[in-house]
Amino acid sequence: MSKTAFLFPGQGSQYAGMGKSLCEAHSGARAVFAEADDALGFALSELCFNGPDEQLKLTENTQPAILTASVAAYRVLAAHGVQPDYVAGHSLGEYSALVAAGAVSFAGAVRTVRNRGRYMQEAVPAGVGAMAALLKLPEGKLDAILAEAAHGEVVSAANLNSPDQTVIAGHAAAVNRAMELAKAAGARRAVLLPVSAPFHCGLMEPAQRRLAADLAALPFADLTVPLVNNWQAREVRAGSEARQGLIEQVPNPVRWIESIRYLIAQGVTQWLEVGPGAVLAGLLKNIESAHAARKAGEAADIAALLSPPDAG
């Protein structure tokens, strides 16, 4: 029997206007945005719908904004009886996945990810850290490149996104050294990313400590559907394990390739990207070309999903 996974996007998928069509078409989506505005004490909905982009790109705004748009899309799908057999989320998206799985309340999650964004931003002074995408680096080269580039500094894999895309993070000088070594080793491109902090590396340990205290105070329930987590790329059903995964993902890499391959091994053939953008659909295609994800982030996407097949 075919199984369905809901994939929830992370930072970088945001855009001004996200969620607006959902709110115009569905009262359930409007209720999610109203709940976010109330929980945060400011009009996050206005920022999502109208920008400006420079405010939306601030990490402490981006994270609750993407979570809210993703949960709004999920609630619309759920109201129409569309439910997953598994959930997974990329970095920040793991919070959206856990809201969908009933592990944490939406209000609690949106307040937590706003703090998460601020803690990440404050963990490393501006200019000290960097992130870069290594594209089409030949297999088996990464570990040696990172070891040679370190020179006593931090540089490590941050996002193992697809066979063709690995993101690294750490001290800016070490990241730049790794980029040059990757190009010399045959990578097609090495691109610095326009991010405000070096996520998912050891420099995030101060953020991890602060976030752990918040997560300890946030109630977690056992999951109604299993999550495949970032930290271990394994199935999680207990609330306590879900909480620990959120703590451990902060300084550790997102193991997305392994997560997707695990889901495929469990029989998943139907994929929905629930939230803004289509980044995860692209990664899925690169990981396993026989699989494709459908978008479920705006009203037109969901209308297309719910409409019966054309019989003519």
C-alpha positions as semicolon CSV with decimal commas, in nm:
position;residue;x (nm);y (nm);z (nm)
1;M;0,000;0,000;0,000
2;S;0,132;0,342;-0,098
3;K;0,234;0,571;0,188
4;T;0,243;0,951;0,205
5;A;0,505;1,178;0,362
6;F;0,459;1,546;0,438
7;L;0,785;1,740;0,403
8;F;0,811;2,078;0,577
9;P;1,060;2,341;0,448
10;G;1,321;2,534;0,642
11;Q;1,487;2,872;0,627
12;G;1,541;3,004;0,275
13;S;1,192;2,915;0,149
14;Q;1,035;3,240;0,266
15;Y;0,890;3,505;0,033
16;A;0,669;3,808;0,081
17;G;0,312;3,703;0,012
18;M;0,343;3,350;0,150
19;G;0,023;3,217;0,300
20;K;-0,188;3,508;0,177
21;S;-0,389;3,310;-0,077
22;L;-0,446;3,036;0,181
23;C;-0,592;3,288;0,423
24;E;-0,814;3,440;0,155
25;A;-0,954;3,095;0,069
26;H;-0,961;2,907;0,400
27;S;-1,078;3,009;0,747
28;G;-0,853;2,745;0,905
29;A;-0,546;2,915;0,764
30;R;-0,668;3,255;0,887
31;A;-0,702;3,108;1,235
32;V;-0,338;2,990;1,232
33;F;-0,205;3,332;1,136
34;A;-0,425;3,498;1,398
35;E;-0,292;3,257;1,659
36;A;0,067;3,340;1,559
37;D;0,002;3,714;1,583
38;D;-0,148;3,665;1,929
39;A;0,129;3,433;2,052
40;L;0,409;3,666;1,937
41;G;0,244;3,996;2,020
42;F;0,298;4,152;1,677
43;A;0,150;4,121;1,327
44;L;0,356;3,836;1,182
45;S;0,075;3,787;0,930
46;E;0,136;4,138;0,789
47;L;0,507;4,060;0,754
48;C;0,434;3,730;0,574
49;F;0,180;3,879;0,337
50;N;0,344;4,212;0,254
51;G;0,709;4,206;0,366
52;P;0,929;4,405;0,349
53;D;1,180;4,140;0,243
54;E;1,461;4,281;0,458
55;Q;1,249;4,230;0,770
56;L;1,126;3,888;0,658
57;K;1,486;3,775;0,604
58;L;1,586;3,843;0,967
59;T;1,632;3,498;1,120
60;E;1,413;3,567;1,425
61;N;1,129;3,666;1,187
62;T;1,196;3,409;0,914
63;Q;1,166;3,110;1,143
64;P;0,820;3,183;1,291
65;A;0,700;3,305;0,951
66;I;0,784;2,980;0,770
67;L;0,647;2,774;1,058
68;T;0,318;2,967;1,049
69;A;0,275;2,942;0,672
70;S;0,356;2,569;0,686
71;V;0,115;2,491;0,971
72;A;-0,158;2,694;0,796
73;A;-0,116;2,478;0,485
74;Y;-0,116;2,163;0,696
75;R;-0,438;2,263;0,875
76;V;-0,613;2,320;0,541
77;L;-0,503;1,977;0,417
78;A;-0,612;1,813;0,742
79;A;-0,953;1,982;0,725
80;H;-1,000;1,814;0,387
81;G;-0,896;1,473;0,518
82;V;-0,545;1,471;0,368
83;Q;-0,313;1,319;0,628
84;P;0,041;1,177;0,621
85;D;0,181;0,841;0,720
86;Y;0,516;1,009;0,801
87;V;0,640;1,363;0,856
88;A;0,985;1,517;0,816
89;G;1,111;1,874;0,819
90;H;1,434;2,036;0,708
91;S;1,597;2,204;1,009
92;L;1,336;2,462;1,120
93;G;1,080;2,251;0,930
94;E;1,110;1,981;1,197
95;Y;0,907;2,210;1,426
96;S;0,629;2,232;1,164
97;A;0,640;1,852;1,131
98;L;0,605;1,809;1,507
99;V;0,307;2,046;1,523
100;A;0,147;1,840;1,246
101;A;0,223;1,520;1,440
102;G;0,058;1,658;1,755
103;A;0,380;1,663;1,959
104;V;0,381;2,035;2,040
105;S;0,125;2,313;2,036
106;F;0,146;2,562;1,753
107;A;0,157;2,862;1,990
108;G;0,439;2,704;2,189
109;A;0,630;2,618;1,871
110;V;0,599;2,965;1,718
111;R;0,730;3,134;2,032
112;T;1,013;2,880;2,057
113;V;1,132;2,922;1,697
114;R;1,132;3,301;1,729
115;N;1,374;3,256;2,020
116;R;1,564;2,988;1,825
117;G;1,626;3,236;1,544
118;R;1,747;3,501;1,787
119;Y;1,973;3,258;1,973
120;M;2,130;3,143;1,646
121;Q;2,183;3,501;1,534
122;E;2,346;3,596;1,864
123;A;2,566;3,285;1,894
124;V;2,830;3,412;1,651
125;P;2,935;3,777;1,595
126;A;2,861;3,913;1,247
127;G;3,134;3,826;0,999
128;V;3,292;3,550;1,209
129;G;3,101;3,261;1,051
130;A;2,991;3,159;0,702
131;M;2,810;2,890;0,509
132;A;2,872;2,763;0,156
133;A;2,711;2,518;-0,083
134;L;2,938;2,267;-0,254
135;L;2,777;2,148;-0,578
136;K;2,861;1,817;-0,744
137;L;3,161;1,745;-0,522
138;P;3,292;1,399;-0,614
139;E;3,184;1,134;-0,363
140;G;3,425;1,055;-0,082
141;K;3,614;1,386;-0,094
142;L;3,433;1,586;0,173
143;D;3,594;1,461;0,495
144;A;3,950;1,514;0,373
145;I;3,865;1,863;0,247
146;L;3,714;1,966;0,581
147;A;4,009;1,826;0,775
148;E;4,260;2,009;0,556
149;A;4,064;2,337;0,563
150;A;4,018;2,356;0,941
151;H;4,359;2,490;1,055
152;G;4,229;2,466;1,412
153;E;3,900;2,639;1,325
154;V;3,548;2,497;1,286
155;V;3,429;2,384;0,944
156;S;3,189;2,092;0,902
157;A;2,899;1,957;0,700
158;A;2,580;2,145;0,788
159;N;2,321;2,015;0,541
160;L;2,363;1,682;0,360
161;N;2,091;1,784;0,117
162;S;2,133;1,566;-0,191
163;P;2,407;1,376;-0,375
164;D;2,481;1,696;-0,567
165;Q;2,454;1,949;-0,282
166;T;2,634;1,965;0,051
167;V;2,628;2,279;0,263
168;I;2,921;2,347;0,498
169;A;2,943;2,590;0,790
170;G;3,196;2,726;1,037
171;H;3,451;3,002;1,073
172;A;3,453;3,221;0,762
173;A;3,823;3,167;0,681
174;A;3,792;2,790;0,715
175;V;3,480;2,784;0,497
176;N;3,663;2,983;0,230
177;R;3,958;2,743;0,243
178;A;3,721;2,449;0,206
179;M;3,554;2,612;-0,095
180;E;3,889;2,643;-0,275
181;L;3,985;2,285;-0,188
182;A;3,647;2,159;-0,307
183;K;3,686;2,330;-0,643
184;A;4,036;2,183;-0,676
185;A;3,890;1,839;-0,594
186;G;3,639;1,861;-0,878
187;A;3,331;2,033;-0,736
188;R;3,135;2,204;-1,011
189;R;3,075;2,513;-0,794
190;A;3,132;2,637;-0,439
191;V;2,900;2,922;-0,345
192;L;2,890;3,135;-0,029
193;L;2,534;3,153;0,105
194;P;2,371;3,484;0,205
195;V;2,296;3,378;0,563
196;S;2,332;3,571;0,885
197;A;2,491;3,291;1,092
198;P;2,672;2,956;1,042
199;F;2,391;2,712;1,121
200;H;2,432;2,343;1,210
201;C;2,795;2,351;1,320
202;G;2,986;2,361;1,648
203;L;2,972;2,743;1,659
204;M;2,600;2,705;1,739
205;E;2,662;2,546;2,081
206;P;2,574;2,871;2,270
207;A;2,240;2,875;2,085
208;Q;2,189;2,507;2,164
209;R;2,229;2,568;2,538
210;R;1,978;2,854;2,541
211;L;1,728;2,665;2,326
212;A;1,755;2,352;2,541
213;A;1,617;2,548;2,837
214;D;1,318;2,667;2,632
215;L;1,250;2,317;2,501
216;A;1,269;2,172;2,853
217;A;0,984;2,404;2,951
218;L;0,774;2,325;2,639
219;P;0,529;2,034;2,683
220;F;0,581;1,747;2,436
221;A;0,331;1,469;2,365
222;D;0,397;1,143;2,185
223;L;0,352;1,173;1,810
224;T;0,033;1,072;1,628
225;V;0,238;0,994;1,315
226;P;0,611;0,912;1,311
227;L;0,875;1,174;1,238
228;V;1,204;1,102;1,062
229;N;1,436;1,344;1,237
230;N;1,734;1,550;1,117
231;W;1,980;1,451;1,386
232;Q;1,980;1,075;1,336
233;A;1,767;1,032;1,020
234;R;1,558;0,780;1,212
235;E;1,196;0,728;1,308
236;V;1,079;0,903;1,625
237;R;0,745;0,848;1,799
238;A;0,805;0,954;2,161
239;G;0,774;1,318;2,262
240;S;1,091;1,296;2,472
241;E;1,289;1,178;2,168
242;A;1,141;1,452;1,954
243;R;1,252;1,716;2,207
244;Q;1,605;1,575;2,221
245;G;1,623;1,575;1,841
246;L;1,542;1,946;1,831
247;I;1,820;2,016;2,080
248;E;2,076;1,802;1,898
249;Q;1,997;1,933;1,550
250;V;2,129;2,283;1,633
251;P;2,507;2,210;1,615
252;N;2,476;1,893;1,404
253;P;2,417;1,837;1,031
254;V;2,076;1,792;0,871
255;R;2,091;1,437;0,733
256;W;1,835;1,491;0,460
257;I;1,957;1,235;0,206
258;E;1,939;0,958;0,467
259;S;1,597;1,080;0,584
260;I;1,448;1,064;0,235
261;R;1,604;0,724;0,163
262;Y;1,464;0,592;0,492
263;L;1,115;0,710;0,396
264;I;1,144;0,547;0,054
265;A;1,247;0,222;0,225
266;Q;0,928;0,241;0,435
267;G;0,716;0,248;0,120
268;V;0,656;0,621;0,077
269;T;0,566;0,705;-0,283
270;Q;0,345;1,013;-0,233
271;W;0,515;1,333;-0,122
272;L;0,373;1,674;-0,033
273;E;0,589;1,978;0,038
274;V;0,371;2,151;0,297
275;G;0,469;2,516;0,324
276;P;0,626;2,789;0,113
277;G;0,840;2,719;-0,193
278;A;0,956;2,401;-0,361
279;V;1,314;2,355;-0,233
280;L;1,247;2,011;-0,088
281;A;1,076;1,892;-0,408
282;G;1,396;1,975;-0,594
283;L;1,612;1,790;-0,342
284;L;1,385;1,485;-0,356
285;K;1,418;1,468;-0,734
286;N;1,796;1,484;-0,700
287;I;1,807;1,215;-0,431
288;E;1,576;0,973;-0,616
289;S;1,469;1,075;-0,964
290;A;1,176;0,829;-0,971
291;H;1,003;1,027;-0,693
292;A;0,837;1,368;-0,714
293;A;0,680;1,593;-0,452
294;R;0,374;1,807;-0,511
295;K;0,358;2,158;-0,368
296;A;0,103;2,233;-0,098
297;G;0,186;2,586;0,011
298;E;-0,073;2,813;-0,144
299;A;-0,446;2,795;-0,221
300;A;-0,397;2,700;-0,587
301;D;-0,164;2,413;-0,491
302;I;-0,417;2,268;-0,249
303;A;-0,708;2,319;-0,490
304;A;-0,514;2,118;-0,750
305;L;-0,444;1,843;-0,496
306;L;-0,809;1,818;-0,393
307;S;-0,963;1,833;-0,741
308;P;-1,064;1,498;-0,893
309;P;-0,858;1,370;-1,187
310;D;-0,971;1,489;-1,528
311;A;-1,187;1,214;-1,675
312;G;-1,202;1,364;-2,020
